[in-house]
Amino acid sequence: MNKYFGTAGPIQPAVHYVVDPLIHLNQTAIEQLISQRKYLLFNAPPQTGKTSCMLALCDHLNRQGQYEALYMDVAVTPDYLSQLLAYMPVRPLVLVLDEIDVLDNDALLDLLRPLHVHFGRRFSASLQTVILCGVRDRRDLIKATSFRLNCFSFEEIHQLYMQHTEATGQQFDETCFPLIWKATGGHPWLVNALGNELTHNMVANRDRSVRIIPEMVYRAQENIIGSGAPHIRTLANKLFEEQVLRVIAPMLAGKEENEQMALQGDDVQYVTSLGLITSDVPHRVANTIYREMISREYARVILNNLTNQPPSYTSSDGTINVQQLLLDFQCFFRQNVGVWIEKFDHKEVAPQLLLEAYMQAAVDGCCIEHEYGLGRGRITLFIRKPLTDDYDAPLQQIVVDLKVKRSSVPKTITLGLEQVTSYMERFAPEAEGHFILCNLDPNATWSKKIWHYTKEHKGRKIVVWGL
């Protein structure tokens, strides 16, 4: 039977390429806690393979023969659970309850109340323990040992993709894997979705003699962001919740690390539970796909409210006329920033999203990547424009760095030139560079804000723009 990358429902080893789910479980610790009749709580972001792990754990326990493990979801009613627990299984029962996040605290306690009764009957062998699984850590409600399920490692991604190579003979260029790691951060659904895009949805690649190369990874990433897949759409809708905005907006604005640490703990925990950001401080967006999705979704709000859409800046040879684009953006910014800046608690976000919205509307057929400058009040856009539809087509590469003025103009420009040059040296040595200085001082006149000139810095010509 042919195997493929699974993107819907639990992993089925007979039909899917698979990383053993039990690798991410501390089996020794889990079995000890089960023997002590302790509650266990597993949590992980959406679509990270929680159900696959729980089913694998049930299979493992049943094969051992000491316990009878049963997987159930929370659609089961409390009355039915009472009847179930009144039944004496052949072996002590390990009950796994998945998707507990669909229940609020009261409903979850109503579901668990029959289980508390059985835990109080130490003479009863019918129930050994209960394992709960969901997105959020519910230790505040339930006394349980909590485990967080990890995403794939770089090595596990490589192992998963090599299963496809072994099954079909189709080769992946090794330079693809750092890009896949950066794009997904090891998130299991994203890893599988990217694999499925590369080997199936991109129809030409169904010819297994086609070698998967980095440019295909970039295009597959773009396809996933724009796919409208339920996982992407669900997260995109979450971005406009107040809890999420309070966490993401300072990151977009490039706030200092100590300002991030002042964020409400409940807000950070919620956004972390969604998988949008890392749990370590300073927090950062978890992967490139989420980073692009976040920027584009917020910019889309602006884009949908524009009365006059920007023209196309693609020349007859396929290149982008960046000079004219940014000249027009200066006029666009002057006309629109006053309206939009009042809509954001973090004023520094408005210029970045206006630039992003304008770029999205004005530039077709290219990949735009973002880098947020934590603590530096800046955003870098890296634009890759293939000049033809071929995967080996020549590329136009453009680096645009926007920084909000926080100190003197000369100091800000010097710092900006250094950042643009450093980015180009690391990622895009052949790119053309642009630095935009945004002055949000309401007392400064537009005649003092709007200007541009070319400056040479470390042997590179950078166009400097004022807003």
C-alpha positions as CSV (number, residue, x, y, z in Angstrom):
1,M,0.0,0.0,0.0
2,N,1.3,3.5,-0.9
3,K,1.9,5.8,2.1
4,Y,1.6,9.5,2.3
5,F,1.9,12.5,4.7
6,G,-1.1,12.6,7.0
7,T,-2.8,15.9,7.4
8,A,-6.3,14.9,8.8
9,G,-7.1,12.9,11.8
10,P,-4.8,10.6,13.9
11,I,-1.8,9.1,12.2
12,Q,-2.4,5.6,10.9
13,P,1.0,3.8,10.5
14,A,-0.4,1.5,7.8
15,V,-1.0,4.4,5.4
16,H,1.0,7.4,6.8
17,Y,4.6,8.2,7.2
18,V,5.1,8.4,10.9
19,V,7.4,9.4,13.7
20,D,6.7,7.0,16.6
21,P,4.4,9.0,18.9
22,L,5.7,7.2,22.0
23,I,9.2,8.9,21.4
24,H,7.7,12.1,22.9
25,L,6.4,10.4,26.0
26,N,8.4,9.7,29.1
27,Q,7.1,6.1,29.3
28,T,8.9,5.2,32.6
29,A,7.5,8.2,34.5
30,I,4.0,7.7,33.0
31,E,3.9,4.0,34.0
32,Q,5.1,4.8,37.5
33,L,2.4,7.4,37.9
34,I,-0.2,5.0,36.6
35,S,0.9,2.4,39.1
36,Q,0.3,5.0,41.8
37,R,-3.2,5.7,40.5
38,K,-2.3,9.4,39.8
39,Y,-4.1,11.6,37.4
40,L,-2.1,12.5,34.3
41,L,-2.6,15.6,32.1
42,F,-1.2,15.9,28.6
43,N,-1.3,19.3,26.8
44,A,0.0,20.5,23.5
45,P,-1.1,23.1,20.8
46,P,-3.7,22.2,18.3
47,Q,-2.9,19.7,15.5
48,T,0.4,18.5,17.2
49,G,-0.6,14.9,17.3
50,K,-2.1,14.6,20.8
51,T,-4.7,12.1,19.7
52,S,-2.1,10.0,17.9
53,C,0.0,10.0,21.1
54,M,-2.9,8.9,23.3
55,L,-4.0,6.1,20.9
56,A,-0.4,4.9,20.8
57,L,-0.2,5.0,24.6
58,C,-3.4,2.9,24.8
59,D,-2.0,0.4,22.4
60,H,1.2,0.2,24.3
61,L,-0.5,-0.3,27.7
62,N,-2.8,-3.0,26.3
63,R,0.1,-4.9,24.7
64,Q,1.8,-4.9,28.1
65,G,-1.2,-6.7,29.5
66,Q,-1.1,-5.2,33.0
67,Y,-3.9,-2.7,32.4
68,E,-6.9,-2.3,30.1
69,A,-6.6,1.1,28.4
70,L,-9.6,2.7,26.8
71,Y,-9.6,5.9,24.7
72,M,-12.7,8.1,24.8
73,D,-13.5,11.7,23.9
74,V,-15.5,14.1,25.9
75,A,-18.7,13.7,23.9
76,V,-19.4,10.9,26.4
77,T,-21.9,12.1,29.0
78,P,-21.4,11.8,32.7
79,D,-24.3,9.4,33.2
80,Y,-22.7,7.1,30.6
81,L,-19.4,7.3,32.4
82,S,-21.0,6.3,35.7
83,Q,-22.4,3.2,34.0
84,L,-19.0,2.5,32.4
85,L,-17.2,2.8,35.7
86,A,-19.7,0.5,37.5
87,Y,-18.5,-2.2,35.1
88,M,-15.6,-4.3,36.3
89,P,-13.1,-4.6,33.4
90,V,-10.9,-7.7,33.1
91,R,-7.9,-5.7,34.2
92,P,-7.5,-2.3,36.0
93,L,-8.9,0.3,33.7
94,V,-6.8,3.3,32.4
95,L,-9.3,5.7,31.0
96,V,-8.0,8.3,28.4
97,L,-10.2,11.3,27.9
98,D,-9.2,13.5,25.0
99,E,-10.2,16.9,23.7
100,I,-11.2,18.2,27.2
101,D,-10.9,21.8,26.0
102,V,-14.4,21.7,24.6
103,L,-15.6,21.7,28.2
104,D,-15.5,24.7,30.5
105,N,-14.4,24.2,34.1
106,D,-17.9,23.4,35.5
107,A,-18.6,20.9,32.6
108,L,-15.3,19.2,33.1
109,L,-15.8,18.8,36.8
110,D,-19.3,17.4,36.1
111,L,-17.6,14.9,33.8
112,L,-15.0,13.9,36.3
113,R,-17.2,13.7,39.4
114,P,-18.0,10.0,39.0
115,L,-14.2,9.4,38.7
116,H,-13.5,11.2,42.0
117,V,-16.0,8.7,43.6
118,H,-14.0,5.8,42.3
119,F,-10.7,7.2,43.3
120,G,-12.1,7.4,46.8
121,R,-12.8,3.7,46.8
122,R,-9.3,2.4,47.2
123,F,-10.6,-1.1,47.4
124,S,-12.0,-0.9,43.9
125,A,-9.8,-2.3,41.1
126,S,-12.2,-1.1,38.3
127,L,-10.4,2.2,37.7
128,Q,-6.7,2.5,37.9
129,T,-6.3,6.1,36.7
130,V,-7.5,8.8,34.3
131,I,-5.4,10.4,31.6
132,L,-6.7,13.8,30.4
133,C,-5.5,15.4,27.1
134,G,-6.1,18.9,25.7
135,V,-4.6,22.1,24.6
136,R,-4.5,23.9,27.9
137,D,-2.8,23.0,31.1
138,R,-5.7,22.5,33.6
139,R,-3.6,21.9,36.7
140,D,-5.4,24.9,38.3
141,L,-8.6,22.7,38.3
142,I,-7.4,19.2,38.5
143,K,-4.7,17.8,40.7
144,A,-2.6,16.0,38.2
145,T,1.0,15.5,36.9
146,S,1.2,17.5,33.7
147,F,3.2,16.7,30.6
148,R,3.7,18.9,27.6
149,L,4.0,17.1,24.3
150,N,6.9,18.3,22.1
151,C,7.0,19.1,18.4
152,F,9.3,17.2,16.0
153,S,13.0,17.7,16.2
154,F,15.1,18.6,13.1
155,E,16.2,14.9,13.0
156,E,12.7,13.6,13.3
157,I,11.6,15.8,10.3
158,H,14.5,14.4,8.3
159,Q,13.5,10.9,9.3
160,L,9.9,11.4,8.3
161,Y,10.8,12.8,4.9
162,M,13.3,10.0,4.3
163,Q,10.5,7.5,4.6
164,H,9.0,9.1,1.5
165,T,12.3,8.8,-0.3
166,E,12.7,5.1,0.7
167,A,9.1,4.3,-0.4
168,T,9.2,6.2,-3.7
169,G,12.8,7.0,-4.6
170,Q,12.1,10.7,-4.7
171,Q,15.0,12.7,-3.4
172,F,15.1,15.8,-1.3
173,D,18.0,18.2,-1.6
174,E,19.6,18.3,1.8
175,T,19.5,22.1,1.7
176,C,15.7,21.8,1.9
177,F,15.7,20.6,5.5
178,P,16.9,23.8,7.3
179,L,14.1,25.7,5.4
180,I,11.5,23.0,6.4
181,W,12.6,23.3,10.0
182,K,12.4,27.1,9.9
183,A,9.0,27.1,8.2
184,T,7.4,24.7,10.6
185,G,9.4,24.8,13.9
186,G,8.7,21.1,14.0
187,H,4.9,21.5,14.4
188,P,3.7,18.0,13.3
189,W,0.7,19.2,11.2
190,L,2.8,21.8,9.4
191,V,5.6,19.3,8.8
192,N,3.1,16.8,7.2
193,A,1.2,19.5,5.3
194,L,4.5,20.8,3.8
195,G,5.5,17.2,2.9
196,N,2.1,16.6,1.3
197,E,2.3,19.9,-0.6
198,L,5.8,19.1,-1.9
199,T,5.0,15.5,-2.9
200,H,1.4,15.5,-3.9
201,N,-0.4,18.9,-4.2
202,M,2.4,20.3,-6.4
203,V,1.3,18.0,-9.3
204,A,4.5,18.1,-11.3
205,N,6.3,16.6,-8.2
206,R,4.1,13.4,-8.4
207,D,6.8,12.4,-10.9
208,R,9.1,10.8,-8.4
209,S,12.1,11.4,-10.6
210,V,11.7,15.2,-9.8
211,R,14.2,16.2,-7.1
212,I,12.7,18.4,-4.3
213,I,14.7,21.7,-4.2
214,P,14.6,24.8,-1.9
215,E,12.6,26.9,-4.3
216,M,9.8,24.3,-4.1
217,V,9.8,24.6,-0.3
218,Y,9.3,28.4,-0.5
219,R,6.4,27.9,-2.9
220,A,4.9,25.1,-0.8
221,Q,5.1,27.3,2.2
222,E,3.2,30.1,0.4
223,N,0.6,27.6,-0.7
224,I,-0.1,26.5,2.8
225,I,-0.4,30.0,4.1
226,G,-2.9,30.8,1.5
227,S,-4.7,27.5,1.5
228,G,-7.5,28.3,3.9
229,A,-6.9,24.9,5.6
230,P,-9.0,24.5,8.8
231,H,-5.9,24.6,11.1
232,I,-4.6,27.9,9.5
233,R,-8.1,29.4,9.3
234,T,-8.8,28.6,13.0
235,L,-5.5,30.2,14.1
236,A,-6.1,33.2,11.9
237,N,-9.5,33.8,13.5
238,K,-7.8,33.6,17.0
239,L,-5.5,36.5,16.1
240,F,-8.3,39.0,16.7
241,E,-9.1,37.9,20.2
242,E,-8.1,40.5,22.8
243,Q,-5.9,38.0,24.7
244,V,-3.9,37.3,21.5
245,L,-3.7,40.9,20.4
246,R,-2.2,41.9,23.8
247,V,0.6,39.4,23.3
248,I,1.3,39.6,19.6
249,A,1.1,43.4,19.1
250,P,4.2,44.2,21.3
251,M,6.1,41.5,19.4
252,L,5.2,43.1,16.0
253,A,6.2,46.5,17.4
254,G,9.6,45.2,18.5
255,K,9.2,45.9,22.2
256,E,12.0,45.4,24.7
257,E,12.3,42.0,26.4
258,N,11.4,43.6,29.8
259,E,8.2,44.9,28.2
260,Q,7.3,41.4,27.1
261,M,7.9,40.0,30.5
262,A,5.3,42.5,31.9
263,L,2.6,40.9,29.8
264,Q,-0.2,39.2,31.7
265,G,0.7,35.6,32.5
266,D,-2.8,34.3,31.5
267,D,-2.5,36.0,28.1
268,V,0.9,34.5,27.4
269,Q,-0.2,31.0,28.6
270,Y,-3.2,31.2,26.3
271,V,-1.2,32.2,23.2
272,T,1.5,29.7,24.0
273,S,-1.2,27.0,24.3
274,L,-2.3,27.8,20.8
275,G,1.2,27.2,19.6
276,L,1.6,30.7,18.1
277,I,4.6,31.6,20.2
278,T,7.4,29.9,22.0
279,S,7.2,29.4,25.8
280,D,10.7,30.7,26.4
281,V,11.5,34.4,27.1
282,P,11.9,36.5,25.0
283,H,8.8,35.0,23.3
284,R,8.9,34.8,19.5
285,V,6.5,33.5,16.9
286,A,6.9,29.7,16.7
287,N,7.7,29.3,13.0
288,T,7.9,31.1,9.7
289,I,4.5,30.0,8.5
290,Y,2.8,31.4,11.6
291,R,4.9,34.6,11.4
292,E,3.8,35.2,7.8
293,M,0.2,34.3,8.6
294,I,0.1,36.7,11.5
295,S,1.4,39.7,9.5
296,R,-0.8,39.0,6.5
297,E,-3.9,38.6,8.5
298,Y,-3.5,41.9,10.4
299,A,-2.5,43.6,7.1
300,R,-5.6,42.1,5.4
301,V,-7.8,44.2,7.7
302,I,-6.2,47.4,6.3
303,L,-6.2,46.0,2.7
304,N,-9.9,45.2,2.8
305,N,-10.7,48.8,3.9
306,L,-8.7,50.6,1.2
307,T,-10.9,52.6,-1.2
308,N,-8.1,52.8,-3.8
309,Q,-6.0,49.7,-4.4
310,P,-2.3,50.3,-5.3
311,P,-1.4,49.7,-9.0
312,S,0.9,46.8,-10.1
313,Y,4.6,47.6,-10.0
314,T,5.7,44.6,-12.0
315,S,7.7,45.6,-15.1
316,S,7.6,43.8,-18.5
317,D,10.7,41.8,-17.6
318,G,9.0,40.5,-14.4
319,T,11.0,42.7,-12.0
320,I,9.4,44.9,-9.4
321,N,9.9,48.7,-9.8
322,V,10.8,49.2,-6.1
323,Q,11.7,52.8,-6.5
324,Q,8.3,53.8,-7.8
325,L,6.6,51.5,-5.3
326,L,8.2,53.2,-2.3
327,L,7.6,56.7,-3.8
328,D,3.9,55.9,-4.0
329,F,3.9,54.3,-0.6
330,Q,5.1,57.6,0.9
331,C,2.0,59.3,-0.4
332,F,-0.2,56.4,0.6
333,F,1.3,56.5,4.1
334,R,0.7,60.2,4.5
335,Q,-2.9,59.8,3.5
336,N,-3.7,56.8,5.7
337,V,-1.5,56.7,8.8
338,G,-3.6,59.2,10.8
339,V,-6.7,57.0,10.6
340,W,-5.0,53.7,11.3
341,I,-2.6,54.7,14.0
342,E,-5.5,55.4,16.4
343,K,-6.7,51.8,15.9
344,F,-3.7,50.3,17.6
345,D,-2.7,50.3,21.3
346,H,0.9,50.0,20.1
347,K,1.3,52.9,17.7
348,E,4.5,51.5,16.2
349,V,2.5,48.6,14.7
350,A,0.6,50.8,12.3
351,P,3.4,51.8,9.9
352,Q,4.6,48.1,9.7
353,L,1.1,46.9,8.8
354,L,0.5,49.7,6.3
355,L,3.7,48.7,4.6
356,E,2.7,45.1,4.6
357,A,-0.8,45.8,3.3
358,Y,0.6,48.0,0.5
359,M,3.1,45.3,-0.5
360,Q,0.5,42.6,-0.5
361,A,-1.7,44.6,-2.8
362,A,1.0,46.0,-5.1
363,V,3.3,42.9,-5.6
364,D,2.1,39.7,-7.2
365,G,3.8,36.3,-7.6
366,C,6.5,36.8,-4.9
367,C,7.3,35.5,-1.5
368,I,7.5,38.1,1.3
369,E,9.2,37.0,4.6
370,H,9.2,39.0,7.8
371,E,11.7,39.4,10.6
372,Y,10.6,41.2,13.7
373,G,13.3,43.1,15.5
374,L,12.7,42.4,19.2
375,G,13.7,45.4,21.2
376,R,14.7,47.4,18.1
377,G,11.3,48.7,17.0
378,R,11.7,47.4,13.4
379,I,10.5,45.0,10.9
380,T,12.4,43.6,7.9
381,L,10.7,42.4,4.7
382,F,12.6,40.1,2.5
383,I,11.0,39.9,-1.0
384,R,11.8,37.1,-3.4
385,K,10.4,37.5,-6.9
386,P,11.0,34.7,-9.4
387,L,11.2,36.3,-12.9
388,T,9.6,33.2,-14.5
389,D,7.5,30.3,-13.3
390,D,10.4,27.9,-13.5
391,Y,11.8,26.6,-10.2
392,D,15.4,27.5,-11.3
393,A,14.3,31.0,-12.5
394,P,16.5,34.0,-11.6
395,L,15.3,35.9,-8.6
396,Q,14.9,39.5,-7.8
397,Q,15.7,39.9,-4.1
398,I,14.7,43.0,-2.1
399,V,15.3,43.8,1.5
400,V,13.1,46.6,3.1
401,D,13.8,47.5,6.7
402,L,11.3,49.8,8.5
403,K,12.3,51.3,11.8
404,V,10.3,53.7,14.0
405,K,12.3,56.7,15.2
406,R,13.1,56.4,18.9
407,S,16.2,58.6,19.0
408,S,17.8,61.2,16.8
409,V,17.4,60.9,13.0
410,P,21.2,60.5,12.3
411,K,21.5,57.8,15.0
412,T,18.4,55.9,13.8
413,I,19.6,56.0,10.2
414,T,23.1,54.8,11.1
415,L,21.6,51.9,13.1
416,G,19.2,51.1,10.3
417,L,21.9,51.0,7.7
418,E,23.9,48.6,9.8
419,Q,20.8,46.3,10.3
420,V,20.0,46.3,6.5
421,T,23.6,45.6,5.6
422,S,23.9,42.8,8.2
423,Y,20.7,41.2,7.0
424,M,21.8,41.3,3.4
425,E,25.3,39.8,4.2
426,R,23.6,36.9,6.1
427,F,20.7,36.1,3.8
428,A,20.7,38.0,0.6
429,P,24.1,39.3,-0.6
430,E,22.7,40.0,-4.1
431,A,19.6,41.9,-2.9
432,E,18.8,45.6,-3.3
433,G,18.5,47.3,0.1
434,H,16.1,49.9,1.3
435,F,15.8,51.5,4.8
436,I,12.6,53.3,5.8
437,L,12.8,55.7,8.8
438,C,9.3,56.4,10.2
439,N,8.8,59.5,12.3
440,L,5.6,59.4,14.3
441,D,6.2,62.7,16.0
442,P,2.9,64.7,15.5
443,N,4.8,68.0,15.8
444,A,7.1,67.2,12.8
445,T,5.9,68.5,9.5
446,W,5.5,66.2,6.5
447,S,8.0,68.3,4.6
448,K,10.5,67.2,7.2
449,K,9.4,63.6,7.2
450,I,9.1,62.8,3.4
451,W,12.4,62.4,1.6
452,H,14.8,59.8,0.1
453,Y,18.4,59.5,-0.9
454,T,21.0,56.8,-1.6
455,K,23.7,56.1,0.9
456,E,26.7,53.8,0.6
457,H,27.4,51.6,3.6
458,K,30.1,49.0,3.8
459,G,30.3,48.8,0.1
460,R,26.6,48.5,-0.5
461,K,24.2,51.1,-1.8
462,I,21.1,51.5,0.4
463,V,18.2,53.7,-0.5
464,V,17.1,55.6,2.7
465,W,13.4,56.7,2.8
466,G,11.7,59.1,5.2
467,L,8.1,58.7,6.4
